[in-house]
Structures are given as structure tokens and as C-alpha cells.
Amino acid sequence: MEKQSSDDTSATRDRQTSEDELDIQIDYPTGWRLWVITTGLLIGLYLVNLEVTIVSTSLVSITNDLDGFKKTSWVVTGFLTTYTSFMPVWTKISNIIGRKRTLLASMVVFLAFSLGCALSQEMDHLIIFRSLQGAGGAGVYSLVILCVYEIAPNHKMPLFGALAAVTIALASLTGPIFGGLVAENSAWRWAFYLNLPPGGLAIFMLIAAMPSHFGSITPQPLSALIPSYGLFQSLDALGSFLLLGASLLLVTVLNETNIEFDWSSGTAIALIVISAAMWVAFFAWEWLMPDLLPGLKPVFPKRFFYNKAWMGMLATNFLCGCPWNVVIVYLAQRFQLITRLKPLDAGVHIIPYAAVATVATMVTCLASRKLRIPVVYFALTGSILHTIGMALLATLPEDSSYPAKGYGFEAIAGAGVGITIGILTLAVPFIIEERDLATATGALNQARFLGGAIGLAIASNILYSKLKSDLPNQLPTDQVNQVIERAGAIETLPEKVQQVAGTVFAQSYTVQFQAMIAFAALQVPTSLLIFKRGRQYVAT
């Protein structure tokens, strides 16, 4: 324990020394250039976070149109899986060729596959393009956050960090509303077309205002980019591959079990075993690689394991992501399928959850800047509120009604999420060393979105397990298949049959929220890991 404390103190000292040096050496943008860059960055950040939530209220319309309700989860988890896995790749590339070039390239990829999603005519095509869109979005998200950390001297960082955190929360608030609006007008494709005009504007702003040498990394000259193998051989390709494979296989088995195969099948067992082996191999490789191949730059540096506070942040962010995405997607689905609300109304009805999360993020950012409150206190408060909120949401009635107190339950859970996201986003530069800022930025965001993908996959598994086990006892086989393939088919069934199917759906949502209580509750002990002697603040 004494060694750990000594290491943390040393890391903080190194961080402070590096900051003092960087404040002198880095030519920070000022005036109009600073605010044009900031606006371009925040537009990009808003759009990629909007994509996580905008489909929540348009999923039913999308799957009805493309006849793929049983693949609903893949539309979100496919995006989140690649979103998670490609973050370290983009941040590592930015350390080689510079922040500006890498950010612009990731934005082009994101916008190109947004267009592909909008033009999709089959469910499988949409899932593929969503996954590729997520690969581009990973770069936009992680690099924008990284650029926010490097856009101004350290004493101004809380302001820009607060702008980023509020933008993330605002996207979560408006996404379900926009999704419901376009779905209600039978125009779900606009959920993806909407990215193109503002995304193009953001690219133009960054090209015009962002210096080519932006940030703490000096980019390689264009002439040096020709021998690509030699330039990128320091990238941890094996680590990135193991992370992507382990994540994708885990999400696949959670998504497809009880739909395409059973838990006892050879396919499920094989996927679980291979995924587990790849997770073990990933962490073993990241631990041993610096000694075996010192020239490579690891995705997850070995020194991360020794930073207790940082490991606590990663674990807390992962656990927070699970319930957050489940509530956004499946509460919106409940409003449409059980309460029979239109998509836009469904988006409006989850405003208490998303709006309070936005306000909580703003309050957390301001409080952490003005009041010297330790990070761990914010994290604990958010974790406790999140747990209480999820426990209350699990008590919602299993019928078509939605009580007024349900909006209060949403608000409590949303407050917990907002506090947690806000403080963890701001705290990164104050917990880790300057040399790890790019890697840590990607890792923190990876943790939350991986949690979101796994949480959604678990919720999807619960839903289809319940439908396949309970519906056949109540409905003929052909009607069961109709419901599983196309949720909109419920409205074509006789009234009594609709009630039976609705009850089964409602019961599955209850079980989903009950499962998410465990993830929220585990945030409490992981938050305690953030505690550091001398108290860690997010202001200097």
C-alpha cells in the first residue's frame, strides 16, 4: 500500500511538472481560432454521441420497415463494439501523424458510413454500416476529448472539460427526441442523414482554424508518411485485434443466444471459451509486451495496473455504461410497445432520465471547478443514486400503465449517470500522467461504451429468452414468430392476444432492470478505489 501511494504521488508530481513545461512550450490557440476549433470539436462530439441514442426511439420503426426486430440489439451493439475497439487505434495514430489529420480522417469515415446507414435496404446491411460508422465515431469521440484536454493550459481545462461533458449529456437528451420525430414521420433514415450537414461544417471549421501541429504531439511531415509499415510498426496491432475479437465474440454470444442457438449448444460454448481466452491473452500481452518488444506502444500500458485510482475510474465507467444504454433503448421501446405511445412521445417520456443526467453533469462540472470537492465523493454520490434509480425502475407495473412516480425514478437514475459521467470525464488529466493522456482518453471511453454494448446484449438476451419461453404457452407458433420478427405485428393481433404479448414484454423489461441493478450497485466499491491520499481534485 505504501508503494502504491508513493507511485501515485510520483505520478502526480510528474504530471504537474509536465504541465508546467507544456504551458510554456505549446502554442495554444487563442481568439477566434480557439472558439472556431472548440465549436468544430463540440459539433463532432455531439454527433457521435447523438448516434448512440437517436436510434433508441426509432428502432421499432427501423426493424418494422426492414423486418428484423430480433436483430434490434445489433443496430446499437454493433456500433458500440467497434466504437469501443477502435478508440486506441485512432489515438495511437494521432500520436504519429498528428491530432488534426487523424481527427479529420475519422470524421470522414463516420460521415461516409452514416450515409451508408441511411441508404440501407436490408437489416444486415444496416448492421454492417452501423459497425463501420462506429469505427469512425470511435476516432471522433476519443480525439475530440483528447483535443479538449490539449486546447488550453491546465488551469483552463475544467471549463473546456465541462463543455465536453455537457455536450455528451445534451446529445443523450436530444437523441431520443430526434429519433422519435423522424420515426413518427416514417423517415427513420434521417436519423443518419442528419449527421451530414453539421458534420461537413465541423470538418470545414477544423480545416480552417486548427493548426497542423495542434496538441502536444509533433506530427510527422507528409513526406514521412509514404513508408507506412515503418511508420506504423510501433502500433500495438495484436493488442487491438485481441480487444476487438474478445469484445465482438462476447457481444455475439449474448446477442444471439436464445435467438439463433441455445446456451448449451456447441456454438455458444465455443464463443464463450474463445472470447475468454482472447481476454486473457489481451491482458497477458499488454503486461508482457513492453519487456518483449519495447518498441511497441501498448493499448493498455502496464503502469495502468499500478494506478489504483485509474483502475477504479475504468471499472466505474464500464459499470455505469451498462444500465445507461439499457434504459435509453428499452424504456423507449416499452413506451412504444406496451404503453402504445408514438415514437416522438416515447422520446419525450424519457426526457426526465436524459434531462436530469444533462443537468447533473453541468452541476458536477461547475461544482468540481468552484468547490474543491474530491473526485471520489462525486463518484460515490453518482453510484448510489444510480443504484437507487435502477432499483426503483425495476418496480414499474407490468402492464400498459406508466405511473407518474416513474418519471421520478428516471430522474434519480439519470442524476446518478450524469454525476458519474461528468466527474470521470473531467478527472482523467488529473489522475494519469501526461504521457498517457491519449491512451487513457481512449481507455476511459472504451470502458463506458463496452459496458453499454454488453449491457444491451444482456438485456436483449433476457427479452428474447422471455419471449421464446413464455409466448408459446399463450399464442400459436405463427403469431409468436410474427412478434419476434416484427414488433409492429402486435397491433395486428386480436385485442386479448395483444394484452398477453404486452404482459410478456413488460415482464421482460422488469427482469432487464433488475439485472442492471447489480451493475449500478457494483459502482460503489469500484468508486472507492478512486480515493487517494491527499484528496484528488479536478482543479488546480
KABELSUL-V40485 format. One line per field, one symbol per residue. ss: DSSP state (H for helix, E for strand, C for the rest). phi: phi as a letter, one per 20 degrees, with the letter a starting at -180 (. if undefined). psi: psi as a letter, one per 40 degrees, with the letter a starting at -180 (. if undefined). Layout:
ss = ???
phi = ???
psi = ???
This chain:
ss = CHHHHHHHHHHHHHHHHHHHHHHHHCCCCCHHHHHHHHHHHHHHHHHHHHHHHCCCCCHHHHHHHHCCHHHHHHHHHHHHHHHHHCHHHHHHHHHHHCHHHHHHHHHHHHHHHHHHHHCCCCHHHHHHHHHHHHHHHHHHHHHHHHHHHHCCCHHHHHHHHHHHHHHHHHHHHHHHHHHHHHHHCCCCCHHHHHHHHHHHHHHHHHHHHCCCCCCCCCCCCHHHHCCHHHHHCCECHHHHHHHHHHHHHHHHHHHHECCCECCCCHHHHHHHHHHHHHHHHHHHHHHHHHHHCCCCECCCCHHHHHCHHHHHHHHHHHHHHHHHHHHHHHHHHHHHHCCCCCHHHHHHHCHHHHHHHHHHHHHHHHHHHHCCCCHHHHHHHHHHHHHHHHHHHCCCCCCCCCCCHHHHHHHHHHHHHHHHHHHHHHHHHHHCCHHHHHHHHHHHHHHHHHHHHHHHHHHHHHHHHHHHHHHHHCCCHHHHHHHHHCHHHHHHCCHHHHHHHHHHHHHHHHHHHHHHHHHHHHHHHHHHCCCCCCCCCCCC
phi = .ffffffffffffffffffgffgeefeffclfffefffffffffffffffffdfegedfffffffdlbgfdggffeffffffgffegffffffffedoffgffffffffgffefffffefdcfffffffffffffffgfffffffffffdebggfefgffffgffffffffffegfffffffffdlcgfffdfgffffffffffffffdeffegnedefffgfeeffgfffdfefefffffffffffffffffffefmdebefefffffffffffffffffffffffeggefcfffdffcggfgfeegfffffffffffffffgfffgeefffgfeedemefgffffffdggffffffffffffffffeededggfffffffffffffffffffegfebfecfgffffffffffffffffffffffegfeddfgfdgfffgffffggfffgfffffffffffffffffedfgfdcfgfffffffebgffgfeeggffffffffffffffffgffffgfffffffffffffgcfnmeddbd
psi = dddddddddddddddddddddddddhghiiadddddddddddddddddddddddedeedddddddeffdeeddddddddddddddeddddddddedeiddddddddddddddedddddeheidddddddddddddddddddddddddddeeiideeddddddddddddddddddddddddddddfffddedddddddddddddddddddhidfhaehhiiiddeedgddddeeeigddddddddddddddddddddhecdiideidddddddddddddddddddddddddddgedihidgideddegddddddddddddddcddddddddddddddddefiiddddddeeddddddddddddddddddddhghidddddddddddddddddddeeiifaeihidedddddddddddddddddddddedeediiddeddddddddddddddddddddddddddddddddddddediidddddddddhdeedeeiidddddddddddddddddddddedddddedddddddehiiehhifi.
